[in-house]
């Protein structure tokens, strides 16, 4: 083991004597002196120079200044950001939150416009002018629907009313389970909660709101989308009803399409199994049965025992139709995929649907034809009427489908036919 010293060894304190340590109390025996060590005088020396003291003072001062500036920035930032966020409403200055809410509202209105055209326009019209369903752009109905605070008002088409009708369907309005208006909100309908809110935002948007509507076409479609158009809301916030205005009726019903009381069209040449009589019927996007000339069909004249070949054509690419034959009770309660005689749901892209039927298979109780897609029965049903063949008792020859009285008359005063006899 080496005897070299490193200078870090502990050494006894020189001022302490090596004698025994006397006890503090008399009478106790003295103890063996313990050897005490220390690291030398240099290790125990503490010195604070003037430069070091000045540096400590400067560091402390700088720390206090940094803390003061941080507090000052925080105190100034909070009110500035608050003004930036909410603005100064008492001075008519809007903030960031108001601008974002306005942008989101315009986006909702634009989305609601597209949803309306895809789902509602076929009954209520592209501009809300009405058709099978009631008009929605009537200022009397839109009056006072939104309060100044943006809450539902007492007007007819207020948000609460619209939300209920879209959730429950037209039966909520008139209590009619066969109402043309189906339920649209899930789970009874196809639209989710957010889509319903966007449709309501569109229906109640004031004419001061402007947005760009960009039409879309189905993926893979051959036609090109129309160019974007600038649109605005329907509601006039400055509208005031005239003093003699009558209240909007709580219940609206579509005009009857059965053409009650009209004379059934005669049948000149009844069809046979070898040569069936062809009847062409068109289903429209606004949910009607019409003939090739656009006249509404509410009756089809048939001859007992004849065979008919129905050519069912859907004029709409987006609205599905089917065509079924049965009793009034069966058709009014049937679903879209019923097994009653006829054709299943199809659109224009599926082409004409050909369906051959013998009149002897007609039910004896209220025989009808109808589209049984949800909400289509009421505007798209008609009656079969049994007539004599060969033109009846001196009647002028005419095919067997009768347009409604609103159709354009053919020469001689006979309603324009809806179907052509087979050659």
Beta strands, then each sheet from edge to edge (+ up, - down):
strand 1: 11-12
strand 2: 37-38
strand 3: 210-213
strand 4: 229-232
strand 5: 277-283
strand 6: 289-290
strand 7: 297-302
strand 8: 307-314
strand 9: 321-327
strand 10: 342-346
strand 11: 353-358
strand 12: 367-370
strand 13: 381-386
strand 14: 401-403
sheet 1: 1+ 2-
sheet 2: 3+ 4-
sheet 3: 6+ 5- 8- 11+
sheet 4: 10+ 9- 12+ 13- 7- 14+
end
